[in-house]
Amino acid sequence: MLAIILLALLCASASGNAIQSRSSSYSGEYGGKGGKRFSHSGNQLDGPITAIRVRSNSLYITGIQVRYGTVWSEYVGGKLGDLEEIFLHPGESVIQVSGKYRFFVKQLIIVTDKGRKLTFGEDSGISFNAVPLHPNTVLRFISGRSGAALDAISLHWDVYPSHCSTC
């Protein structure tokens, strides 16, 4: 009988160790229904987010480009408006993205784990606030839809890559 109990405890322990904790989550989609789909899911393999370029005019965000490690993603969106480029500090990560939208993404507010708040676009529309569902996770990549503007954005969260030596 004792052998059966020990065997049951051993099996329970082994199966408990096999359960992996979840770390990825998804927020969105925030914005309108137009535009062509895009995803930076493959870009996250180049490393963590290290810089962001946002183009905006007086009405909405017209486009976005993200640098993963040392490699820039493809620019998505339109060409009109002013371009702003923000570089994250080494080891700095995005932990929250807020903003506003209506038919397009109108504003993005990016908050980092170093306490920086980076604001792009105009303060009008329907508010959203995106944060990861799991502790110790950060923004790993974005997806959404774009055309002449950034129509919609989604945020994808996961753990910071431990393999990144140049970030």
C-alpha positions, 0 to 999 in steps of 0.5 A: 500500500505504501508503494502505491501511495509513493508511486501516486505521489511521484506521478503527481509530482512529475505531471505537476512539473510538466505543466508550464506556466502561461506567459503570452497574452493578446490585447486588441484589436483597437481601431476601425475595420478598414485596411490590410492585415499586417503582423510583426510576429516573425520580427520578434525573433530578431530581439526585443523592441528597441525603438518605435517610429510613429507618423501622425497628422492632426487627425490620426496615426498614419503609420508605424514601424518597430525595431526588434533588436537591431532590425526595423520591421516593414513600415505600415500605413500612410506617408503623410504626417510628421515622423517621430522616432523614439529609442528605448534604453538598453534593457527597457521594455514596453509594459503598457499601451493606451490610446484612442481610436475611432475609424483609425488609431488616433493616439498611442501612449506607450509606457515603459518599465523605466517609467517613461511615457511616450505619446503620439497622435491626437487626444480624441476618440474612444479610449483603450488601455492594454497591459499584459495578463501575466506578470513579468511579460512585456510587449513582444510584437504588434499586429493590426490593419493599415492602409493610408493610416493605421486602421487598427492595432493589436498588442502581443505580450510575452516574456523578455527574450533571454537570448538577446545579447545585443539588446 
